[in-house]
Amino acid sequence: MVSSRFIITVIGIDKVGIVAGITRVMADFNVNIVDISQTIMQDLFTMIMLAEIKEENFDLSSFQKAMAGKGHEFGVEVKVQHEDTFRFMHRI
């Protein structure tokens, strides 16, 4: 079984149901949360998750589209990046 990890970021104006909506999509795709951090600064909602899948034929593109679509419903920006890509882009 292959395991892949992803960084998921969610940023936008806080509204009821963001966490529930985002995690519902994750559950639909069998994506597990490994670690999570979220905060609200005044009315700005921020969340970052380390997530993992254990499927060999995981459709990352479909997952990214579904997550972005759910984010659009709530008026927040959702990005899904493979952990290796995220680390490479954010190294110092």
FIDREN-810671 format. One record per atom (N, C-alpha, C): residue number from 1; x, y, z; atom name. Coordinates in nm, 3 decimals. Example, Ala and Ser with C-alpha at 12.3 -4.5 7.8 and 13.67 -1.06 7.14 Angstrom:
{pt 1; {1.319; -0.569; 0.780}; N};
{pt 1; {1.230; -0.450; 0.780}; CA};
{pt 1; {1.320; -0.330; 0.780}; C};
{pt 2; {1.285; -0.225; 0.708}; N};
{pt 2; {1.367; -0.106; 0.714}; CA};
{pt 2; {1.290; 0.003; 0.787}; C};
This chain:
{pt 1; {0.084; -0.118; 0.000}; N};
{pt 1; {0.000; 0.000; 0.000}; CA};
{pt 1; {0.088; 0.124; 0.000}; C};
{pt 2; {0.057; 0.220; -0.086}; N};
{pt 2; {0.132; 0.344; -0.098}; CA};
{pt 2; {0.069; 0.449; -0.008}; C};
{pt 3; {0.151; 0.531; 0.053}; N};
{pt 3; {0.102; 0.640; 0.136}; CA};
{pt 3; {0.156; 0.771; 0.082}; C};
{pt 4; {0.070; 0.869; 0.068}; N};
{pt 4; {0.111; 1.003; 0.025}; CA};
{pt 4; {0.055; 1.104; 0.122}; C};
{pt 5; {0.133; 1.207; 0.147}; N};
{pt 5; {0.088; 1.312; 0.239}; CA};
{pt 5; {0.075; 1.444; 0.164}; C};
{pt 6; {-0.022; 1.524; 0.211}; N};
{pt 6; {-0.054; 1.651; 0.149}; CA};
{pt 6; {-0.067; 1.760; 0.255}; C};
{pt 7; {-0.036; 1.882; 0.214}; N};
{pt 7; {-0.059; 1.999; 0.298}; CA};
{pt 7; {-0.184; 2.067; 0.243}; C};
{pt 8; {-0.280; 2.090; 0.329}; N};
{pt 8; {-0.405; 2.156; 0.290}; CA};
{pt 8; {-0.414; 2.286; 0.369}; C};
{pt 9; {-0.429; 2.398; 0.298}; N};
{pt 9; {-0.444; 2.527; 0.364}; CA};
{pt 9; {-0.581; 2.585; 0.330}; C};
{pt 10; {-0.641; 2.647; 0.430}; N};
{pt 10; {-0.773; 2.710; 0.414}; CA};
{pt 10; {-0.763; 2.849; 0.476}; C};
{pt 11; {-0.795; 2.952; 0.397}; N};
{pt 11; {-0.786; 3.089; 0.446}; CA};
{pt 11; {-0.905; 3.169; 0.394}; C};
{pt 12; {-0.967; 3.246; 0.481}; N};
{pt 12; {-1.077; 3.333; 0.440}; CA};
{pt 12; {-1.151; 3.389; 0.559}; C};
{pt 13; {-1.260; 3.457; 0.531}; N};
{pt 13; {-1.343; 3.515; 0.636}; CA};
{pt 13; {-1.419; 3.401; 0.706}; C};
{pt 14; {-1.418; 3.404; 0.838}; N};
{pt 14; {-1.479; 3.297; 0.918}; CA};
{pt 14; {-1.630; 3.290; 0.896}; C};
{pt 15; {-1.679; 3.167; 0.880}; N};
{pt 15; {-1.822; 3.139; 0.868}; CA};
{pt 15; {-1.848; 3.006; 0.936}; C};
{pt 16; {-1.968; 2.986; 0.981}; N};
{pt 16; {-2.009; 2.860; 1.040}; CA};
{pt 16; {-2.002; 2.750; 0.935}; C};
{pt 17; {-1.943; 2.637; 0.969}; N};
{pt 17; {-1.946; 2.520; 0.884}; CA};
{pt 17; {-1.824; 2.496; 0.797}; C};
{pt 18; {-1.724; 2.585; 0.800}; N};
{pt 18; {-1.607; 2.567; 0.714}; CA};
{pt 18; {-1.538; 2.434; 0.745}; C};
{pt 19; {-1.506; 2.410; 0.870}; N};
{pt 19; {-1.434; 2.288; 0.907}; CA};
{pt 19; {-1.517; 2.165; 0.870}; C};
{pt 20; {-1.645; 2.168; 0.898}; N};
{pt 20; {-1.732; 2.055; 0.866}; CA};
{pt 20; {-1.736; 2.030; 0.715}; C};
{pt 21; {-1.748; 2.135; 0.637}; N};
{pt 21; {-1.754; 2.120; 0.492}; CA};
{pt 21; {-1.626; 2.065; 0.432}; C};
{pt 22; {-1.513; 2.119; 0.476}; N};
{pt 22; {-1.383; 2.076; 0.425}; CA};
{pt 22; {-1.355; 1.931; 0.465}; C};
{pt 23; {-1.379; 1.899; 0.591}; N};
{pt 23; {-1.349; 1.762; 0.636}; CA};
{pt 23; {-1.447; 1.660; 0.576}; C};
{pt 24; {-1.567; 1.702; 0.539}; N};
{pt 24; {-1.662; 1.612; 0.471}; CA};
{pt 24; {-1.605; 1.569; 0.336}; C};
{pt 25; {-1.549; 1.666; 0.262}; N};
{pt 25; {-1.488; 1.633; 0.132}; CA};
{pt 25; {-1.371; 1.538; 0.154}; C};
{pt 26; {-1.291; 1.564; 0.256}; N};
{pt 26; {-1.178; 1.477; 0.286}; CA};
{pt 26; {-1.226; 1.335; 0.315}; C};
{pt 27; {-1.331; 1.322; 0.393}; N};
{pt 27; {-1.385; 1.189; 0.424}; CA};
{pt 27; {-1.437; 1.121; 0.299}; C};
{pt 28; {-1.500; 1.195; 0.210}; N};
{pt 28; {-1.552; 1.138; 0.086}; CA};
{pt 28; {-1.440; 1.079; 0.000}; C};
{pt 29; {-1.319; 1.136; 0.011}; N};
{pt 29; {-1.204; 1.089; -0.066}; CA};
{pt 29; {-1.112; 0.998; 0.017}; C};
{pt 30; {-1.158; 0.960; 0.136}; N};
{pt 30; {-1.079; 0.875; 0.227}; CA};
{pt 30; {-0.944; 0.935; 0.262}; C};
{pt 31; {-0.942; 1.065; 0.282}; N};
{pt 31; {-0.820; 1.137; 0.320}; CA};
{pt 31; {-0.821; 1.154; 0.472}; C};
{pt 32; {-0.714; 1.112; 0.537}; N};
{pt 32; {-0.704; 1.115; 0.682}; CA};
{pt 32; {-0.625; 1.239; 0.728}; C};
{pt 33; {-0.670; 1.302; 0.835}; N};
{pt 33; {-0.597; 1.414; 0.894}; CA};
{pt 33; {-0.491; 1.358; 0.988}; C};
{pt 34; {-0.365; 1.393; 0.961}; N};
{pt 34; {-0.253; 1.351; 1.045}; CA};
{pt 34; {-0.227; 1.457; 1.152}; C};
{pt 35; {-0.236; 1.583; 1.115}; N};
{pt 35; {-0.216; 1.694; 1.209}; CA};
{pt 35; {-0.296; 1.812; 1.159}; C};
{pt 36; {-0.342; 1.896; 1.253}; N};
{pt 36; {-0.425; 2.010; 1.215}; CA};
{pt 36; {-0.399; 2.127; 1.309}; C};
{pt 37; {-0.401; 2.246; 1.252}; N};
{pt 37; {-0.391; 2.368; 1.330}; CA};
{pt 37; {-0.487; 2.469; 1.269}; C};
{pt 38; {-0.566; 2.533; 1.352}; N};
{pt 38; {-0.656; 2.636; 1.300}; CA};
{pt 38; {-0.670; 2.747; 1.401}; C};
{pt 39; {-0.689; 2.864; 1.348}; N};
{pt 39; {-0.706; 2.981; 1.435}; CA};
{pt 39; {-0.796; 3.082; 1.366}; C};
{pt 40; {-0.854; 3.168; 1.447}; N};
{pt 40; {-0.933; 3.278; 1.394}; CA};
{pt 40; {-0.871; 3.406; 1.448}; C};
{pt 41; {-0.828; 3.493; 1.358}; N};
{pt 41; {-0.771; 3.622; 1.396}; CA};
{pt 41; {-0.873; 3.728; 1.359}; C};
{pt 42; {-0.942; 3.781; 1.460}; N};
{pt 42; {-1.057; 3.868; 1.441}; CA};
{pt 42; {-1.159; 3.791; 1.357}; C};
{pt 43; {-1.181; 3.825; 1.231}; N};
{pt 43; {-1.277; 3.747; 1.151}; CA};
{pt 43; {-1.210; 3.666; 1.041}; C};
{pt 44; {-1.076; 3.656; 1.046}; N};
{pt 44; {-1.002; 3.580; 0.946}; CA};
{pt 44; {-0.978; 3.437; 0.995}; C};
{pt 45; {-1.027; 3.340; 0.918}; N};
{pt 45; {-1.012; 3.199; 0.951}; CA};
{pt 45; {-0.891; 3.144; 0.878}; C};
{pt 46; {-0.805; 3.071; 0.951}; N};
{pt 46; {-0.690; 3.005; 0.888}; CA};
{pt 46; {-0.681; 2.862; 0.943}; C};
{pt 47; {-0.653; 2.770; 0.852}; N};
{pt 47; {-0.637; 2.631; 0.893}; CA};
{pt 47; {-0.532; 2.568; 0.802}; C};
{pt 48; {-0.446; 2.488; 0.863}; N};
{pt 48; {-0.349; 2.410; 0.787}; CA};
{pt 48; {-0.353; 2.267; 0.840}; C};
{pt 49; {-0.355; 2.174; 0.745}; N};
{pt 49; {-0.362; 2.033; 0.783}; CA};
{pt 49; {-0.254; 1.954; 0.710}; C};
{pt 50; {-0.200; 1.857; 0.779}; N};
{pt 50; {-0.118; 1.755; 0.717}; CA};
{pt 50; {-0.211; 1.636; 0.701}; C};
{pt 51; {-0.232; 1.593; 0.578}; N};
{pt 51; {-0.327; 1.487; 0.550}; CA};
{pt 51; {-0.257; 1.373; 0.476}; C};
{pt 52; {-0.319; 1.255; 0.482}; N};
{pt 52; {-0.256; 1.136; 0.424}; CA};
{pt 52; {-0.360; 1.050; 0.355}; C};
{pt 53; {-0.319; 0.989; 0.244}; N};
{pt 53; {-0.402; 0.889; 0.177}; CA};
{pt 53; {-0.320; 0.762; 0.164}; C};
{pt 54; {-0.391; 0.651; 0.156}; N};
{pt 54; {-0.322; 0.522; 0.144}; CA};
{pt 54; {-0.373; 0.444; 0.024}; C};
{pt 55; {-0.402; 0.514; -0.083}; N};
{pt 55; {-0.450; 0.451; -0.205}; CA};
{pt 55; {-0.347; 0.468; -0.315}; C};
{pt 56; {-0.326; 0.364; -0.392}; N};
{pt 56; {-0.229; 0.371; -0.501}; CA};
{pt 56; {-0.277; 0.459; -0.616}; C};
{pt 57; {-0.404; 0.457; -0.644}; N};
{pt 57; {-0.457; 0.529; -0.760}; CA};
{pt 57; {-0.538; 0.651; -0.718}; C};
{pt 58; {-0.488; 0.724; -0.620}; N};
{pt 58; {-0.559; 0.842; -0.570}; CA};
{pt 58; {-0.562; 0.949; -0.679}; C};
{pt 59; {-0.680; 1.007; -0.703}; N};
{pt 59; {-0.697; 1.111; -0.805}; CA};
{pt 59; {-0.680; 1.248; -0.741}; C};
{pt 60; {-0.556; 1.295; -0.735}; N};
{pt 60; {-0.525; 1.422; -0.670}; CA};
{pt 60; {-0.598; 1.538; -0.737}; C};
{pt 61; {-0.604; 1.538; -0.868}; N};
{pt 61; {-0.669; 1.646; -0.941}; CA};
{pt 61; {-0.817; 1.659; -0.902}; C};
{pt 62; {-0.887; 1.547; -0.895}; N};
{pt 62; {-1.029; 1.549; -0.855}; CA};
{pt 62; {-1.044; 1.598; -0.712}; C};
{pt 63; {-0.954; 1.554; -0.625}; N};
{pt 63; {-0.958; 1.597; -0.485}; CA};
{pt 63; {-0.934; 1.748; -0.476}; C};
{pt 64; {-0.835; 1.798; -0.548}; N};
{pt 64; {-0.807; 1.942; -0.546}; CA};
{pt 64; {-0.928; 2.022; -0.596}; C};
{pt 65; {-0.992; 1.975; -0.702}; N};
{pt 65; {-1.110; 2.044; -0.755}; CA};
{pt 65; {-1.225; 2.042; -0.656}; C};
{pt 66; {-1.247; 1.928; -0.592}; N};
{pt 66; {-1.355; 1.917; -0.493}; CA};
{pt 66; {-1.329; 2.009; -0.374}; C};
{pt 67; {-1.204; 2.012; -0.329}; N};
{pt 67; {-1.170; 2.099; -0.215}; CA};
{pt 67; {-1.184; 2.246; -0.253}; C};
{pt 68; {-1.138; 2.283; -0.371}; N};
{pt 68; {-1.151; 2.423; -0.416}; CA};
{pt 68; {-1.299; 2.460; -0.430}; C};
{pt 69; {-1.379; 2.367; -0.482}; N};
{pt 69; {-1.522; 2.392; -0.496}; CA};
{pt 69; {-1.590; 2.413; -0.362}; C};
{pt 70; {-1.555; 2.331; -0.264}; N};
{pt 70; {-1.612; 2.346; -0.130}; CA};
{pt 70; {-1.567; 2.479; -0.070}; C};
{pt 71; {-1.441; 2.514; -0.091}; N};
{pt 71; {-1.392; 2.643; -0.044}; CA};
{pt 71; {-1.470; 2.758; -0.106}; C};
{pt 72; {-1.498; 2.747; -0.235}; N};
{pt 72; {-1.575; 2.851; -0.304}; CA};
{pt 72; {-1.713; 2.868; -0.242}; C};
{pt 73; {-1.775; 2.757; -0.204}; N};
{pt 73; {-1.907; 2.762; -0.138}; CA};
{pt 73; {-1.902; 2.847; -0.011}; C};
{pt 74; {-1.790; 2.841; 0.060}; N};
{pt 74; {-1.777; 2.914; 0.187}; CA};
{pt 74; {-1.704; 3.046; 0.170}; C};
{pt 75; {-1.658; 3.077; 0.050}; N};
{pt 75; {-1.587; 3.201; 0.028}; CA};
{pt 75; {-1.446; 3.201; 0.085}; C};
{pt 76; {-1.384; 3.081; 0.093}; N};
{pt 76; {-1.246; 3.070; 0.143}; CA};
{pt 76; {-1.159; 3.008; 0.034}; C};
{pt 77; {-1.030; 3.030; 0.044}; N};
{pt 77; {-0.935; 2.972; -0.050}; CA};
{pt 77; {-0.880; 2.842; 0.009}; C};
{pt 78; {-0.889; 2.735; -0.067}; N};
{pt 78; {-0.839; 2.605; -0.023}; CA};
{pt 78; {-0.733; 2.560; -0.123}; C};
{pt 79; {-0.615; 2.528; -0.072}; N};
{pt 79; {-0.507; 2.476; -0.156}; CA};
{pt 79; {-0.464; 2.340; -0.104}; C};
{pt 80; {-0.441; 2.248; -0.196}; N};
{pt 80; {-0.392; 2.114; -0.163}; CA};
{pt 80; {-0.263; 2.094; -0.241}; C};
{pt 81; {-0.155; 2.069; -0.166}; N};
{pt 81; {-0.025; 2.045; -0.229}; CA};
{pt 81; {0.036; 1.918; -0.173}; C};
{pt 82; {0.101; 1.843; -0.259}; N};
{pt 82; {0.174; 1.726; -0.212}; CA};
{pt 82; {0.280; 1.775; -0.114}; C};
{pt 83; {0.306; 1.700; -0.009}; N};
{pt 83; {0.401; 1.742; 0.095}; CA};
{pt 83; {0.538; 1.777; 0.036}; C};
{pt 84; {0.587; 1.698; -0.058}; N};
{pt 84; {0.718; 1.725; -0.117}; CA};
{pt 84; {0.720; 1.859; -0.190}; C};
{pt 85; {0.614; 1.889; -0.263}; N};
{pt 85; {0.604; 2.016; -0.334}; CA};
{pt 85; {0.600; 2.132; -0.236}; C};
{pt 86; {0.520; 2.118; -0.131}; N};
{pt 86; {0.508; 2.222; -0.030}; CA};
{pt 86; {0.644; 2.249; 0.035}; C};
{pt 87; {0.713; 2.144; 0.075}; N};
{pt 87; {0.843; 2.161; 0.139}; CA};
{pt 87; {0.944; 2.226; 0.046}; C};
{pt 88; {0.944; 2.187; -0.080}; N};
{pt 88; {1.037; 2.243; -0.177}; CA};
{pt 88; {1.010; 2.393; -0.197}; C};
{pt 89; {0.883; 2.430; -0.206}; N};
{pt 89; {0.846; 2.569; -0.229}; CA};
{pt 89; {0.873; 2.658; -0.108}; C};
{pt 90; {0.876; 2.600; 0.013}; N};
{pt 90; {0.889; 2.680; 0.133}; CA};
{pt 90; {1.020; 2.660; 0.207}; C};
{pt 91; {1.116; 2.605; 0.139}; N};
{pt 91; {1.247; 2.589; 0.204}; CA};
{pt 91; {1.322; 2.723; 0.203}; C};
{pt 92; {1.411; 2.735; 0.299}; N};
{pt 92; {1.486; 2.861; 0.311}; CA};
{pt 92; {1.626; 2.839; 0.259}; C};
